[in-house]
Amino acid sequence: MIGILLVTHGTLGESLIQCCCHVLNKRPAQIAQLGVSAQDDPLDILPLARSMLNWVDAGDGVLVLTDIYGATPSNIAAKLAMPGRVELVAGVNLPMLLRVLTYREHDMPTLLKRAVSGACDGVLHVEAT
């Protein structure tokens, strides 16, 4: 099973995980989140991020999800990336995370495609009737 690490602003990552727990009626295994605040020094956070990465990795790799590409959490997460082993996707949302949790038994390339499609498919204009 591919591990999942969320590196986000503040408590967003934990909130997304809690929403998934509600939908799935359980807390998924091998998932963790690292909330980054404005006061955090990225160089001080990086060792904790690496430790958390090792904690969720059971040998099949880790998908790191972050919120805004180019922001501090994303920049920290980018330092964790190792092609094929630790992959990074920015723009995390609830549909993406639920899709990832559903497909994490597959290989990393499949999981990456499902993560992005889950995020995109979950955004739509709902017209009033």
C-alpha positions as CSV (number, residue, x, y, z in Angstrom):
1,M,0.0,0.0,0.0
2,I,1.3,3.4,-0.9
3,G,1.7,5.8,2.0
4,I,0.2,9.3,2.0
5,L,1.7,12.4,3.5
6,L,-0.2,15.7,3.4
7,V,2.0,18.9,3.8
8,T,-0.3,21.8,3.9
9,H,-1.0,25.2,5.4
10,G,-2.1,25.1,9.0
11,T,-4.7,22.5,9.8
12,L,-6.0,21.9,6.2
13,G,-4.3,18.5,6.0
14,E,-5.9,17.2,9.2
15,S,-9.3,18.6,8.2
16,L,-9.1,16.7,4.9
17,I,-8.2,13.5,6.7
18,Q,-11.0,14.0,9.2
19,C,-13.5,14.4,6.3
20,C,-12.2,11.2,4.8
21,C,-12.6,9.4,8.1
22,H,-16.3,10.6,8.1
23,V,-16.9,9.4,4.6
24,L,-15.1,6.1,5.0
25,N,-16.2,5.6,8.7
26,K,-12.6,4.8,9.7
27,R,-9.2,6.4,9.8
28,P,-7.1,5.1,6.8
29,A,-3.8,3.4,7.6
30,Q,-0.4,4.9,6.6
31,I,-1.6,8.5,6.3
32,A,-0.2,11.5,8.1
33,Q,-0.2,15.3,7.8
34,L,2.2,18.1,8.5
35,G,0.7,21.5,9.0
36,V,3.0,24.4,8.3
37,S,2.4,27.8,9.9
38,A,3.7,31.2,9.0
39,Q,6.1,31.1,12.0
40,D,7.7,27.8,10.9
41,D,11.2,27.9,9.4
42,P,11.2,25.5,6.4
43,L,14.7,24.2,7.3
44,D,13.5,23.3,10.8
45,I,10.4,21.5,9.4
46,L,12.3,19.4,6.8
47,P,13.7,16.8,9.3
48,L,10.2,16.3,10.7
49,A,8.8,15.9,7.2
50,R,11.4,13.3,6.4
51,S,10.6,11.4,9.6
52,M,6.9,11.5,8.8
53,L,7.6,10.3,5.3
54,N,9.4,7.2,6.7
55,W,6.6,6.6,9.1
56,V,3.9,6.2,6.4
57,D,6.2,4.3,4.0
58,A,5.7,0.5,4.4
59,G,7.9,-0.2,1.3
60,D,5.6,0.7,-1.6
61,G,6.5,4.4,-1.7
62,V,4.7,7.6,-0.6
63,L,2.5,10.1,-2.4
64,V,2.9,13.5,-0.9
65,L,0.0,15.9,-1.3
66,T,0.2,19.6,-0.8
67,D,-2.2,22.5,-1.3
68,I,-0.7,25.4,-3.3
69,Y,2.2,24.8,-5.7
70,G,5.0,27.2,-5.0
71,A,4.0,28.0,-1.4
72,T,6.1,27.1,1.6
73,P,4.4,23.7,2.3
74,S,4.9,22.8,-1.4
75,N,8.5,23.8,-1.3
76,I,9.1,21.7,1.8
77,A,7.3,18.7,0.1
78,A,9.4,19.1,-3.1
79,K,12.5,18.4,-1.1
80,L,11.1,15.0,-0.2
81,A,10.4,13.9,-3.8
82,M,12.3,11.0,-5.3
83,P,11.0,10.0,-8.7
84,G,9.1,6.7,-8.7
85,R,9.5,6.4,-4.9
86,V,8.2,9.6,-3.4
87,E,5.9,11.6,-5.7
88,L,4.3,15.0,-5.2
89,V,1.0,16.3,-6.3
90,A,-0.1,19.9,-5.6
91,G,-3.7,21.2,-5.3
92,V,-5.0,18.7,-2.8
93,N,-8.8,18.7,-2.2
94,L,-11.2,16.2,-0.7
95,P,-12.2,14.5,-4.0
96,M,-8.5,14.0,-4.7
97,L,-7.7,12.5,-1.3
98,L,-10.7,10.2,-1.5
99,R,-9.6,9.0,-4.9
100,V,-6.1,8.4,-3.7
101,L,-7.3,6.4,-0.7
102,T,-9.4,4.3,-3.1
103,Y,-6.5,3.5,-5.5
104,R,-3.5,3.4,-3.2
105,E,-3.2,-0.4,-3.7
106,H,-2.2,0.2,-7.4
107,D,1.2,1.3,-8.6
108,M,2.5,4.8,-8.3
109,P,1.9,5.9,-12.0
110,T,-1.8,4.8,-11.7
111,L,-2.2,6.5,-8.4
112,L,-0.7,9.8,-9.7
113,K,-3.2,9.7,-12.6
114,R,-6.1,8.9,-10.3
115,A,-5.1,11.7,-7.9
116,V,-5.1,14.4,-10.6
117,S,-8.3,13.1,-12.2
118,G,-10.0,12.9,-8.8
119,A,-9.2,16.5,-8.1
120,C,-10.3,17.7,-11.5
121,D,-13.5,15.6,-11.7
122,G,-14.5,16.9,-8.3
123,V,-14.6,20.5,-9.5
124,L,-17.8,21.4,-11.4
125,H,-20.3,24.1,-11.8
126,V,-23.6,23.1,-10.2
127,E,-26.4,25.1,-11.9
128,A,-29.5,26.0,-9.9
129,T,-32.7,24.5,-11.2
